[in-house]
Amino acid sequence: MSALALLGGKKAKGKPFPVWPYYDRNEEQALKEVLESRVWWRTPGTKTLEFEQNFAKFHGARHGIAVTNGTAALEVTMAGLGITAGDEVIVPNFTFVATASAVLFANALPVLVDVDPETYCIDPDLVEEAITSRTKAIIAVHMGGHPADLDRLMQIAKRKKLALVEDSAHAHATEWRGQRVGTFGVAGTFSFQSSKLITAGEGGMIISNSDKFEVQARSVHDCGRMPGEWFYSHFIYGSNYRLSEWQGAILNVQLSRLDEQTKRRHQNSRLLDRLLREIPGITPQKLDERCTRNGQYAYIFHVNKKHFAGASTERFIEAMNAEGIPNQASYPPLHKLHMFRNGKYRNRLSGRQAKEKHKFLKSKFPVTHKAAWETVWIPQPALLGDEEDMHEIAAGLAKIQKNAKELA
């Protein structure tokens, strides 16, 4: 019988990983308080307001605006910055579609660039090359929780007079040089979807230290209203992106655990770094020395199939799952998505921009291709386990490598 669990052997992972989402009586009590208050709506409520203030303070920001989801956070940010038709926003090609679709939502063009080969975050050199007279903003995605090169990106944004937006959907509590992300640019956006580092099933947040931006973004998220004005006054374009009191209540409790959980995820990931580097063909996502804490939405590593008898990434993941080690799917390259290949994205553009050729459609994006199809992601709940769990993960992956010929 094979040693591999996929082929009938014993699983490497003995005990179960922590469950997610995690909750206890504190969430139950918070929901009960909202229920019994009969104030379920954010506008007259206090729970979501309290969460906005606490989340912003936790990350070192003056302002927090809670919205319906992480995609909405990006959309409101684009509108709050005044991004509009004819503008360009530079985004990484390796990210979830929302990073680009939020730009299209504003009727602007997302300009896709490749990512760094070690961190899989946006490559600052390529950002500089992509800037044109139409460029208005850069969106940096903190991939898997690891921050993009914020030193370089801030320099570029300041020199070129561009807005820097941090898509921090993976990076709650992540730190760069001891400062929490989301506060380096004009705005940071976060997601509270069910797989994220704190969750209410859905939800999102925008944080900022810019008073001017906060007024605009808050108005956009609340139907164009302005502070202190009559309820039925609407001063700018806006929609209803408000988060409910139910979600605000749950997220406030979830936030109370985030610091301790982040420490555990970070420590376990550094243990995995040491263990997995010993396995031929496995290269963990690089931890930049300036990243003083990684929120670690996922543990990402590259698999060189030459060390796995040529087995595909899909076959590797199949073997990994059989050993009891969970997997989270990587993102496909944005430029390969149907809406870009079939040209439907142009429906969001206007004038000359809707008809002209867009260079990124012809680009090769070699690093994104590698990141999308050759990396494996271990989801964050597994990183809440103990040291034994991490050693079992490493043992399972080492077993797959040792017996890779059987996979092929």
Order of alpha helices (4+ residues) and beta strands (2+ residues): alpha-alpha-beta-alpha-beta-alpha-beta-alpha-beta-alpha-beta-beta-beta-beta-beta-alpha-alpha-beta-beta-beta-alpha-alpha-alpha-alpha-beta-alpha-alpha
